[in-house]
Amino acid sequence: RSCLRMRVFRLQIGWLFGGEALVLRTTGLSFADYARRGFFELTWVAGLLLPVLLGAQALIPASDVRTLRFYRRLAVPLVALLGAMMFSAGARMRLYVQYYGISTDRLYATAFMIWLAIVFVWLAFTVLRSRPRTFATGLVASGFVVLFTLNCLNPDALVARANLARGDAGRTGAAGTDLRYVASLGGDAVPVLVSVLTAPDFAVDTAAPGARCAAADVLLGRWTGESRARMARNWTQWNIARRRATQAVRAHEAELQQLACPETPDEAVTRPVSP
């Protein structure tokens, strides 16, 4: 029985911290699946553990020192195990980004995991030290701090720069620059992408075949013609990022037209003309 327990323990440790070697030797397991499972496992465990710890603390009278001490002895290992899961989920996300690059979804998931780590560290310094009233304040404040920091980082522009900086990573199965995805991001990413696409020394070997012309098509379709006129007519769609994106595409529209994919006769007839 002890051998069986040890084997199960090794399997669990291997699943949590196996990393690249685990994915490569496991049939049917991709880096994306490995990272997503880590994120959702962490979310479920954190979502279950937080109300259990808070509820148990609320049910124990403040005068019952012995029960509170017993509660802390049980809660500390649980928080420590959750910390191990956080480390595992972070390592999986890092591996995922190494192979496939950063995206807004992966950036937001990483920010959420950072916020969870802050929440449970704050829980350890408040609830587990018999100061539960200050926990709610820190919970809300930390959420606003993470959101404010994320907003200051400008996610679309950050993701665009990170993707465009990716070359051939030299790894088996690693993805290069995803120009089509960058072109689909918000207005903050457009000036960065336009400057790279129109640069004479653009390294086309870092992108998939046809990605450069596809990215130019996406930019022209989103920020010229009827789309640009519709945004100009509707003031509710105006913001600084879209204004900068429109200006960047307008300034290099002729160059982007040259980069665009060849059109069929039908597409040439139906393509909107820029005002």
Secondary structure as UniProt FT lines:
FT   HELIX           2..17
FT   HELIX           19..25
FT   TURN            27..28
FT   HELIX           31..59
FT   TURN            62..63
FT   HELIX           65..100
FT   HELIX           104..126
FT   HELIX           127..129
FT   HELIX           133..153
FT   HELIX           155..164
FT   TURN            172..173
FT   HELIX           179..183
FT   HELIX           187..189
FT   HELIX           190..197
FT   TURN            200..201
FT   HELIX           204..206
FT   TURN            209..210
FT   HELIX           211..223
FT   HELIX           225..233
FT   HELIX           235..237
FT   HELIX           240..251
FT   HELIX           253..259
FT   HELIX           265..270
//
